[in-house]
Amino acid sequence: MLTVLICTLPGLTAMLWFFGAGVLLQIGAASFGAIAAESMAAALRGRSVWRHLQDGSALLAGWLIGLCFPPLAPWWLAALAGILGLGLGKHVYGGLGQNIFNPAMTGYALVLVSFPLQLTQGWPDAATDATVTLVGEHGQVLIDAISSATPLDQYRQALVIAASAGTTRLVEPGAFAWQMINLGFLFGGLILLARRIIRWQIPLGMLATFSLCTLLAGSESGSRLTFLLFQLSSGAIMLGAFFIATDPVTAATSRQGQLVFGAGIGVLLALIRNYSAWPEGVAFAVLFMNLCVPLLDYYTRPRVYGHQKANRGIKA
């Protein structure tokens, strides 16, 4: 767990550089909520609190939740996400190794669908150092909130405008921040692969299918590659591919199953980004594929040594 936390530092450093210390506030609040929920669950079950905290899974879940939160969002939402993620995403199933849903994405998704407005108005503008506000002074929802709920959606619209104008400029200057952030998480993810802490099947399956679906969804053949590069360097795609989807407890276990698992996340993410009202969908895609893991493990069961073929499928 400590190695995974260390590998998030390049992306975290970029977020701190562009978005400020609010990132640390969200990570601290989410980690506090996750550790508190872990400690309470261990105490209620009559088990050693220190032993539960020592594996670092609670801290990692809170850390990942904090990385997903807008820096200027209310800190108590991050703490609530940490509590819900560990409580409803982990210990309600029996603890570490028994949960079927990714705890970090469980907490984040529950808070996102419950407080969507608070989680879409706290992103600083890296280009102007201004706050992206979706609510007016008198509490009214601004018109821009309909089409530009998050930085990813804003930059996506800017890319479409630039492409229609025939310019070579990718997006607005603020998109450079997201490119550097995703490069940081990509670098950390490659370290995890090099140290064999994670397997390559899930990141490759996710990024390859996402790229293919994004290319097919492009409206203009001349701008499809540009739009794909923008999509691959925006949002939480690199964080999701290397740090979230690769959770060993909630992901598929066999290599074939991991490829299908990653591919399913990539397809769902492309559909959510291009055809839904949500500009980002890593959490929803991961949670949906978590439901499919038992089926994937059943039908991609590896061959047992000494047998000619794997024993898989429903037997009459």
Secondary structure by P-SEA (a helix, b strand, c coil): caaaaaaaaaaaaaaaacccaaaaaaaaaaaaaaaaaaaaaaaaaccccccccccaaaaaaaaaaaaaccccccaaaaaaaaaaaaacccccccccccccccaaaaaaaaaaaaccccccccccccccccccccccccccccccccccccaaaaaaaaaaaaaaacccccccccaaaaaaaaaaaaaaaaaaaaaccccaaaaaaaaaaaaaaaaaacccccaaaaaaaaaaacccccccccccccccccccccaaaaaaaaaaaaaaaaaaaccccccccaaaaaaaaaaaaaaaaaaacccccccccccccccc
